[in-house]
């Protein structure tokens, strides 16, 4: 959530930043108008409380009963305070309703642009290899007996799939290897969170109210299926004050992600590139604001390292203002090359949300004993997303005889070094 104080004090700058994100007519002027009324009501209530306290103190000092005039004055004062507080509650709700749908403000170094055409390739490692006779995963997987698209559609409908045999084992191996790497080498604490969360938790992460129509919800319990583990990890300290000397907090989780994908209709629907349910390993951090930038760069390096160990050509993109996520202030995407599909596939999106999420779910920290609490910065990133990394592994590992060679780092987890059609 944006800071009301920043909107009021830097109205033009906030408006310009929102326009840069693609918000054509952000309601910042209306928010400022409501804030003027909010402050007027607060001042009025404070004046009436002071009057009430003064009269009460005078009566107490004089050790007497209140006069009929004082009783009337106190009653009228209390009625005004009650009415003012009710009006203040309405104004505050109106301000919140206007602010909540507004996206985070892009940082100064985020490129201009309203869609993916404005994204900037920062670095590319490796080349777009073209394997003679290479098959895309939607042909290669079924031929090897490790991917069943028809079964997925039969069980659940379009954009669901079934992994079988060594295909399922490869998926599990990828998750286990990435979790171990993040936990043992990168200092993350592994979390196994709930897959269903309360509306408040979804709101705190930035998914509600804006993306309500793209989320799965259980009507009876009013719980929501997580679209990413980020939602649950962000909620670990909601409403809490994190103690001194605790930050940074680094969490990692592997969960399914559930998304209706309405916004992606007609795009990337072949194979398993864009589906309603998929596995993902998610990195998440709570950090001190001063460390936010360096922590972001470290997370990008960690995601890139996974791609390098898998032997995958990859590139890093800095996303433009119109293409970063709702809660993000700056985002890097990492894409890997898939020679069968003939395209770059996004396997990680790593973002700093600065204090946007912390403000939404009231997460604070105390820098040192006796100091005032502050809002931490939150950062999140895929480390990495399956099934796209699964796609890249099998398409890059395919051999002339139709088999697939498994990257060496995964073999202790898979228990095999090759997938052949007879499997």
C-alpha positions in Angstrom: 0.0 0.0 0.0 1.3 3.5 -0.8 2.1 5.9 2.0 -0.6 8.5 2.5 1.9 11.0 3.8 4.0 10.6 0.6 0.8 11.0 -1.6 0.0 14.3 0.2 3.5 15.7 0.4 4.6 14.7 -3.1 1.4 14.6 -5.0 2.8 15.5 -8.4 5.7 13.0 -8.1 3.4 10.2 -7.0 1.0 11.0 -9.9 3.8 10.9 -12.4 5.1 7.6 -11.1 1.7 6.0 -11.3 1.2 7.3 -14.9 4.6 5.8 -15.7 3.1 2.5 -14.5 0.2 2.8 -16.8 -2.4 4.3 -14.4 -4.0 6.8 -16.7 -6.0 8.8 -14.1 -4.8 8.0 -10.6 -7.1 9.4 -7.9 -4.3 11.3 -6.0 -6.1 14.6 -6.0 -9.2 13.0 -4.5 -7.1 11.3 -1.9 -5.5 14.7 -0.9 -9.0 16.3 -0.6 -10.1 13.5 1.7 -7.0 13.8 3.7 -7.7 17.5 4.3 -11.1 16.5 5.7 -9.5 13.7 7.7 -7.1 16.1 9.4 -9.9 18.6 10.0 -12.0 15.9 11.8 -9.0 14.8 13.9 -8.4 18.4 15.0 -12.1 18.9 15.8 -12.2 15.7 17.9 -9.0 16.6 19.7 -10.5 20.1 20.5 -13.6 18.5 21.9 -11.7 16.0 24.0 -9.6 18.8 25.4 -12.8 20.7 26.3 -14.3 17.6 28.0 -11.0 17.0 29.9 -10.8 20.6 31.0 -14.4 20.6 32.4 -13.9 17.2 34.1 -10.6 18.5 35.7 -12.2 21.7 36.9 -15.1 19.8 38.5 -12.6 17.4 40.1 -10.3 20.2 41.4 -13.3 21.9 42.9 -14.6 18.7 44.5 -18.2 19.3 43.5 -21.0 18.0 41.5 -21.3 19.3 37.9 -23.9 22.0 37.3 -26.8 21.3 34.9 -25.1 23.6 32.4 -21.9 21.5 32.6 -23.9 18.3 32.3 -25.5 19.6 29.1 -22.1 20.8 27.8 -20.5 17.5 28.5 -23.3 15.6 26.8 -23.2 17.8 23.7 -19.4 17.5 23.6 -19.6 13.7 23.8 -22.2 13.6 21.0 -19.9 15.8 18.9 -17.0 13.5 19.5 -19.0 10.4 18.7 -20.3 12.0 15.4 -16.8 13.2 14.5 -15.3 9.7 15.1 -18.0 8.1 12.9 -17.4 10.7 10.1 -13.6 10.1 10.5 -14.1 6.4 10.1 -16.0 6.9 6.9 -13.3 9.2 5.5 -10.5 6.8 6.4 -12.4 3.9 4.7 -12.8 6.1 1.6 -9.1 6.9 1.5 -8.2 3.2 2.0 -10.6 2.2 -0.8 -8.8 4.6 -3.2 -5.3 3.7 -2.1 -5.6 -0.1 -2.0 -5.9 -0.7 -5.8 -3.0 1.6 -6.6 0.3 -0.3 -7.5 3.6 0.3 -6.0 5.7 3.2 -7.3 8.6 2.2 -9.6 12.1 3.0 -8.4 14.0 5.7 -10.3 16.2 3.2 -12.3 13.3 1.2 -13.6 13.1 1.7 -17.4 10.2 3.5 -19.0 7.7 1.5 -21.0 4.1 0.2 -20.6 4.6 -3.5 -21.7 7.2 -6.1 -22.3 8.6 -4.2 -25.3 10.1 -1.8 -22.8 12.1 -4.4 -20.9 15.9 -4.3 -21.1 18.2 -7.3 -21.4 20.9 -6.7 -18.8 23.1 -9.7 -19.5 23.0 -12.9 -21.5 25.0 -16.0 -20.6 25.2 -18.7 -23.3 23.7 -18.7 -26.7 20.4 -19.6 -28.4 21.4 -23.1 -29.4 19.6 -24.8 -32.2 19.6 -28.6 -32.0 19.0 -30.3 -35.3 15.7 -32.1 -35.2 15.0 -30.8 -31.7 11.5 -31.4 -30.4 9.4 -29.2 -28.2 8.4 -30.6 -24.8 4.8 -31.1 -25.9 6.1 -33.7 -28.4 9.2 -34.9 -26.6 7.5 -35.5 -23.2 4.7 -37.7 -24.5 7.2 -39.6 -26.8 9.2 -40.5 -23.7 6.1 -41.4 -21.7 6.9 -38.7 -19.0 4.2 -36.1 -19.9 0.5 -36.8 -20.4 -1.4 -33.7 -21.6 -4.6 -35.6 -22.5 -4.8 -37.1 -19.0 -4.5 -33.7 -17.4 -7.3 -32.3 -19.6 -9.5 -35.4 -18.9 -9.0 -35.1 -15.1 -9.3 -31.3 -14.7 -9.7 -29.6 -18.0 -7.6 -27.3 -20.2 -4.2 -26.2 -18.9 -3.7 -29.1 -16.6 -1.2 -31.9 -17.1 0.2 -35.1 -15.7 3.9 -35.9 -15.2 4.6 -39.6 -15.2 7.5 -41.9 -14.2 10.9 -40.3 -14.6 9.2 -37.0 -15.6 7.5 -36.8 -12.2 10.8 -37.8 -10.5 12.7 -35.1 -12.4 10.2 -32.5 -11.2 10.6 -33.7 -7.6 14.4 -33.8 -8.0 14.5 -30.2 -9.2 12.4 -29.0 -6.2 14.5 -31.0 -3.7 17.8 -29.8 -5.2 16.7 -26.1 -5.2 15.4 -26.3 -1.6 18.7 -27.9 -0.4 20.8 -25.3 -2.3 18.9 -22.4 -0.8 18.8 -23.9 2.7 22.3 -25.3 2.9 24.3 -22.8 0.8 22.3 -19.6 0.7 21.1 -19.4 4.4 17.3 -19.6 3.9 15.0 -21.2 6.4 12.7 -23.7 4.7 9.0 -23.2 5.3 6.1 -25.5 4.6 3.2 -23.0 4.7 -0.6 -23.5 4.3 -1.8 -23.5 0.7 -5.1 -21.9 1.8 -4.9 -18.4 3.3 -7.3 -15.8 4.7 -8.4 -12.8 2.8 -6.3 -10.5 5.0 -3.2 -12.5 4.1 -4.0 -12.2 0.4 -4.6 -8.5 0.8 -1.3 -8.0 2.6 0.6 -9.5 -0.2 -1.1 -7.3 -2.8 -3.2 -9.9 -4.5 -6.5 -8.6 -3.2 -8.6 -6.7 -4.0 -7.1 -6.1 -7.5 -6.6 -9.7 -8.7 -9.7 -11.2 -7.1 -11.0 -12.6 -10.4 -7.7 -14.5 -11.1 -7.6 -16.3 -7.8 -9.2 -19.6 -6.6 -11.4 -19.3 -3.5 -13.4 -21.6 -1.3 -16.7 -19.9 -0.7 -17.7 -21.8 2.4 -14.5 -21.1 4.4 -13.6 -17.8 2.7 -10.1 -19.1 2.2 -8.0 -18.5 -0.9 -5.6 -20.9 -2.7 -2.2 -19.3 -2.9 -1.1 -18.1 -6.4 2.5 -18.3 -5.1 4.2 -19.2 -1.8 5.1 -15.5 -1.6 1.6 -14.8 -0.2 2.1 -17.1 2.8 5.7 -16.2 3.4 4.8 -12.5 3.4 2.2 -13.3 6.0 4.6 -15.0 8.4 5.0 -11.7 10.4 1.8 -9.9 9.6 0.7 -7.6 12.5 4.0 -8.3 14.3 7.0 -6.3 15.4 10.2 -8.1 14.5 12.8 -7.7 17.2 16.2 -6.0 17.1 19.1 -7.7 15.4 16.8 -10.2 13.6 16.9 -8.9 10.0 17.4 -10.0 7.4 15.0 -12.9 7.6 15.3 -15.3 4.6 12.7 -17.9 3.9 12.2 -20.5 1.1 9.2 -22.7 0.4 8.1 -25.1 -2.3 4.4 -25.1 -3.0 1.9 -25.5 -5.8 0.7 -22.2 -7.3 -2.9 -21.9 -8.4 -3.9 -19.3 -11.0 -7.0 -18.8 -13.2 -4.7 -17.0 -15.7 -7.6 -15.0 -17.2 -5.2 -12.2 -18.2 -3.1 -14.6 -20.2 -5.9 -16.0 -22.4 -4.7 -17.0 -25.8 -1.0 -16.7 -24.8 1.5 -19.6 -24.4 -1.2 -22.2 -24.1 0.6 -25.0 -25.9 2.3 -27.5 -23.7 2.8 -26.7 -20.0 4.3 -23.2 -20.2 1.2 -21.4 -18.8 -1.1 -23.6 -16.6 -3.5 -23.3 -13.7 -1.4 -25.3 -11.3 2.3 -25.6 -11.1 5.1 -26.1 -8.6 7.5 -23.4 -7.6 10.4 -22.8 -5.2 10.0 -19.3 -3.7 12.6 -17.1 -2.0 11.4 -14.4 0.3 13.2 -11.9 2.5 12.4 -9.2 5.2 15.3 -6.8 5.2 16.2 -3.3 6.5 15.5 -0.6 4.0 19.2 0.4 3.7 20.1 -3.2 2.5 17.2 -3.6 0.1 19.2 -3.0 -3.1 22.1 -5.3 -2.3 19.7 -8.0 -1.1 17.9 -7.8 -4.4 21.1 -8.2 -6.4 22.1 -11.2 -4.2 18.8 -12.9 -4.9 19.3 -12.4 -8.6 22.7 -14.0 -8.4 21.3 -17.0 -6.5 18.7 -17.6 -9.1 21.2 -17.3 -11.9 23.5 -19.7 -10.2 20.9 -22.4 -10.4 20.6 -21.9 -14.1 24.3 -22.1 -14.5 24.6 -25.3 -12.6 21.9 -26.8 -14.8 24.0 -25.8 -17.8 21.3 -23.6 -19.2 21.8 -20.5 -21.3 20.0 -17.7 -19.6 19.5 -14.0 -19.7 18.5 -11.3 -17.1 15.9 -8.6 -18.0 15.2 -5.5 -16.1 11.4 -5.0 -16.4 10.0 -1.6 -17.4 7.6 0.4 -15.2 4.5 -0.9 -17.0 5.5 -4.6 -16.8 6.5 -5.0 -13.2 4.1 -6.7 -10.8 1.4 -4.8 -8.9 3.4 -4.9 -5.6 6.8 -4.5 -7.1 9.0 -1.4 -7.2 11.7 -3.1 -9.3 11.9 -6.5 -11.0 14.4 -8.6 -12.7 13.3 -11.6 -14.8 15.5 -14.5 -15.6 14.8 -16.5 -18.7 16.3 -19.7 -20.0 16.6 -20.9 -23.6 14.5 -23.8 -24.7 15.7 -25.0 -28.1 12.8 -27.3 -28.8 10.2 -24.6 -28.2 12.6 -22.1 -29.8 12.1 -19.4 -27.2 13.2 -17.8 -23.9 11.2 -19.0 -21.0 10.8 -17.0 -17.8 11.8 -19.2 -14.8 12.3 -16.5 -12.2 10.9 -13.1 -11.4 12.8 -11.3 -8.6 11.4 -8.2 -7.0 11.8 -5.7 -4.3 8.5 -4.4 -3.0 10.2 -1.9 -0.6 7.7 -1.2 2.2 4.5 -1.7 0.1 3.6 -5.1 1.5 4.8 -4.4 5.0 2.4 -1.4 5.2 -0.5 -3.5 3.9 -0.2 -6.2 6.5 1.3 -4.1 9.3 4.6 -5.8 9.6 7.2 -3.7 11.5 10.6 -4.1 13.0 12.6 -2.4 15.8 16.1 -1.6 14.6 17.5 -1.5 18.2 16.2 -1.6 21.7 14.4 1.6 22.6 14.2 2.8 19.0 11.0 3.5 17.1 9.6 0.7 14.9 10.0 1.0 11.1 8.6 -0.8 8.1 10.9 -3.5 6.7 11.4 -4.0 3.0 10.2 -7.3 1.5 11.8 -9.1 -1.5 10.6 -12.2 -3.3 11.8 -14.3 -6.2 11.3 -17.7 -7.9 14.2 -20.0 -7.2 13.1 -21.5 -9.6 9.7 -22.1 -11.2 8.6 -25.5 -12.4 7.4 -26.6 -15.0 9.3 -24.2 -17.2 12.7 -25.2 -15.8 11.6 -28.8 -16.3 10.9 -27.9 -20.0 14.3 -26.3 -20.4 16.1 -29.3 -18.8 14.5 -31.9 -21.1 14.7 -29.7 -24.3 18.3 -28.9 -23.8 19.2 -32.4 -22.7 17.6 -34.2 -25.7 19.9 -36.4 -27.8 19.7 -37.5 -31.5 18.3 -40.9 -30.4 15.4 -39.2 -28.6 16.7 -39.7 -25.1 17.3 -36.9 -22.6 20.5 -36.5 -20.6 20.0 -35.2 -17.0 22.3 -32.4 -15.7 24.9 -33.8 -13.4 23.8 -31.8 -10.3 20.4 -33.5 -10.4 21.6 -37.1 -10.7 21.9 -37.6 -6.9 18.3 -36.6 -6.6 16.9 -38.4 -9.7 18.8 -41.6 -9.3 19.3 -41.8 -13.1 21.3 -39.9 -15.7 19.1 -40.4 -18.7 15.5 -40.7 -19.7 14.8 -43.0 -22.6 11.7 -43.9 -24.5 11.6 -47.4 -23.1 11.3 -45.9 -19.6 
